[in-house]
């Protein structure tokens, strides 16, 4: 049995912030690929709804993802990033 963890996250951009959210998600993707434990990460934009984005990622285990998530929360809160998304679902 594998401990591998697969994450699907959905982001719904606030109207007018689609470009900013996409840029932030793609920058996050590039940084995340270099993190220990990240096996894959991809960012996708819906072809039917320009405000809808998805992230799919695979991690060696839940602990590796937890380290990533904690790092991302600290980074987002300390940098004063804007709230470009109305929803985040995982």
C-alpha positions in Angstrom: 0.0 0.0 0.0 1.3 3.4 -1.0 1.3 6.5 1.3 1.2 8.7 -1.8 -1.2 11.6 -1.5 -3.1 13.2 -4.4 -4.6 16.7 -4.0 -7.2 18.4 -6.2 -7.8 22.0 -5.3 -10.4 24.4 -6.9 -10.1 28.2 -6.9 -12.8 30.5 -8.1 -11.3 34.0 -8.8 -13.0 37.2 -7.8 -14.2 38.9 -11.0 -11.5 41.0 -12.5 -8.7 39.1 -10.6 -8.4 36.2 -12.9 -5.0 37.2 -14.3 -3.5 37.9 -10.9 -4.8 34.6 -9.5 -3.4 32.7 -12.5 0.0 34.4 -12.2 0.1 33.6 -8.5 -0.9 29.9 -9.0 1.7 29.5 -11.7 4.4 31.1 -9.6 3.5 28.8 -6.7 3.6 25.8 -9.0 7.1 26.6 -10.1 8.3 26.9 -6.5 6.4 23.9 -5.3 8.0 21.6 -7.9 11.3 22.1 -6.2 10.0 21.1 -2.7 11.0 17.8 -1.1 8.2 15.3 -1.5 6.4 16.9 -4.5 6.1 14.3 -7.2 3.9 16.4 -9.5 2.0 19.7 -9.6 -0.1 21.2 -12.4 -2.3 24.3 -12.7 -5.3 24.3 -15.0 -7.8 27.0 -16.1 -11.3 26.0 -17.0 -12.2 26.3 -20.7 -15.8 27.0 -19.8 -15.3 29.5 -16.9 -12.4 31.8 -17.1 -12.6 32.5 -13.3 -12.2 28.8 -12.4 -8.8 27.2 -11.7 -7.6 23.8 -10.5 -4.4 22.5 -9.0 -3.6 18.8 -9.1 -0.6 17.7 -7.1 1.0 14.4 -5.9 3.1 14.0 -2.8 5.2 11.2 -1.4 3.0 11.2 1.7 0.7 13.4 3.7 3.5 14.7 5.9 5.3 16.1 2.8 2.1 17.9 1.8 1.6 19.2 5.4 5.0 20.8 5.3 4.2 22.4 2.0 0.8 23.7 3.2 2.3 25.2 6.4 5.0 26.9 4.4 2.5 28.3 1.9 0.2 29.6 4.7 3.1 31.4 6.4 4.4 32.8 3.1 0.9 34.1 2.1 0.2 35.7 5.5 3.6 37.4 5.8 3.7 38.8 2.2 0.3 40.5 2.4 -0.9 38.8 -0.8 -4.3 39.8 -2.0 -7.4 37.6 -1.8 -7.9 36.8 -5.4 -10.1 33.8 -4.9 -13.6 33.5 -3.4 -13.4 29.7 -2.8 -10.8 27.1 -2.2 -11.9 23.5 -2.2 -9.6 20.5 -1.7 
